[in-house]
Amino acid sequence: MAGMTASETATGTAAGPMGDALPPTHPLVDGRTAGAPLLAAYRGTRPAHRPVWFMRQAGRSLPEYREVRRGIGMLESCLMPELAAEITLQPVRRHGVDAAILFSDIVVPLKLAGIDVQIVAGTGPVVAAPIRTAADVAALPTLDPDALAPVAAEAAGVVAELGSTPLIGFAGAPFTLASYLVEGGPSRDHRLTKTLMHAEPQVWHALLTWVAGVTGAFLRAQILAGASAVQVFDSWAGALSRPDYERFVAPHSAAVFAAVADLPVPRVHFGVGTGELLTAMRDVGADVVGIDHRIPLDEASDRLGGATPVQGNIDPALLFAGRQALHAHAEDVIRRGRAAPGHVVNLGHGVPPDTDPDVLTELVEFVHSRPE
C-alpha cells in the first residue's frame, strides 16, 4: 500500500496499534466491497445473487495464465507482484466470478521466512532440509516482516483493479505446512509427521508454533493490503482423527485465526476429507467452513448446527461430465446449500488443470441465474 513499509503492512502499525480498525484506504472501509454478494453470504445473509468463485481459478486451466508464466518458476512468479496480480485478475475478467483469490502457493510464507523449498514439477513442494528434531526446530529462521513486501504489493495491486469485487487472501494451515516440513515433500500417509507428533509432542508443538506465527503474519499482510476475506487451507487435515486434530493441531490453527481476529474480515477454513472435523475446524476461529465434495452441504450444515455459513461443493470431476450432468449437480448443490444461513458456491477442491475454461464461465452464469 502506498506510504506503508513492509514492516508496517505486516504488523498493522500503519493503521495504528494492534487491534485498531482496517486502514482507511481498505475497500471495506471506503465502501468498495462493503456490499459485495460474497461477503453478504459469508456473513450469513442472502444476497441479490448467489456468489461463486473457484479454488485454483487462477492457474493452468487458463491459456492466458500459461502465456504470462512461460519460462517463469512457480515460486518466482508468486513473488513478482505485477505478474502475480495479473494472474490473480485473469479469472475475474474471464469468468465473472464474485471474488479474486490471491495468486500464491501455500509454501510461499515458508520461502519468505528462509526455508529452502522449491516447487518440483510433477511432485509439488520439496523441502531441502526436513525439520524432524528439536535442534531443527530451534534453528528455524525468524520471518523478517520486510520479506512480506512482494505479497503486500501484489494484494494492493489487485485491489486497485478490482473495484467492488473482493480479494480473498489465503494461507496454508499449520498442519499442512508442518507436514511438508517434516516429510520433505508430499506424503500419502504422513507417517513421519504423525510419528513426530506422538513421539516428540514438545518438538511438534514448537514446530507448529513457529509455522502459525509465520502464517498469521502472511495473512495479516494480505488483509492490511486490501483483502476483504481470507481462507485457510488445511489440505492434509483429513489424514487425522478428531482427537489428534483437537490435541495436536487445533490450538495452532486457532493461533493463525487469532492473529487476524482484530481485523474485521470473514475467515474461511477449508480442508480436504475433513467431514468428521467440521465443527472442530470452525471452532478454531472460522466464520465460514469450506466443504469438500465428499459430504452433501445439507448434511455438513446439520453437523455445524445449522448456524454456520458454508462454501462449496461441486465435484471437480463433474466439470468434464457435460452441461446437463454438471448443471443438475450444481442445482443439487445449490438446493442443499439453502440449509445453511449463507452459501458461497465453489468446487469441493481445486480446478483441474485440464478444465475447459468455457465450462467454468458457463457454470458461473448458471449459478448466478438460479433463484434464491
SULCOR-V796324 format. One record per run of one state. SS is the DSSP state (hx for helix, st for strand, lp for the rest). FROM is the first residue (numbers start at 1). TO is the last residue. If there is no record, write none. Layout:
SS&FROM&TO  SS&FROM&TO
//
This chain:
lp&1&5  hx&6&11  lp&12&12  hx&13&15  lp&16&36  hx&37&42  lp&43&51  st&52&52  lp&53&62  hx&63&68  lp&69&73  hx&74&78  lp&79&80  hx&81&95  lp&96&98  st&99&101  lp&102&107  hx&108&113  lp&114&116  st&117&120  lp&121&123  st&124&127  lp&128&133  hx&134&138  lp&139&144  hx&145&162  lp&163&165  st&166&172  lp&173&173  hx&174&183  lp&184&190  hx&191&199  lp&200&200  hx&201&224  lp&225&228  st&229&234  lp&235&236  hx&237&239  lp&240&241  hx&242&258  lp&259&265  st&266&271  lp&272&274  hx&275&283  lp&284&287  st&288&290  lp&291&296  hx&297&303  lp&304&308  st&309&314  lp&315&315  hx&316&320  lp&321&322  hx&323&337  lp&338&342  st&343&347  lp&348&356  hx&357&369  lp&370&372
//
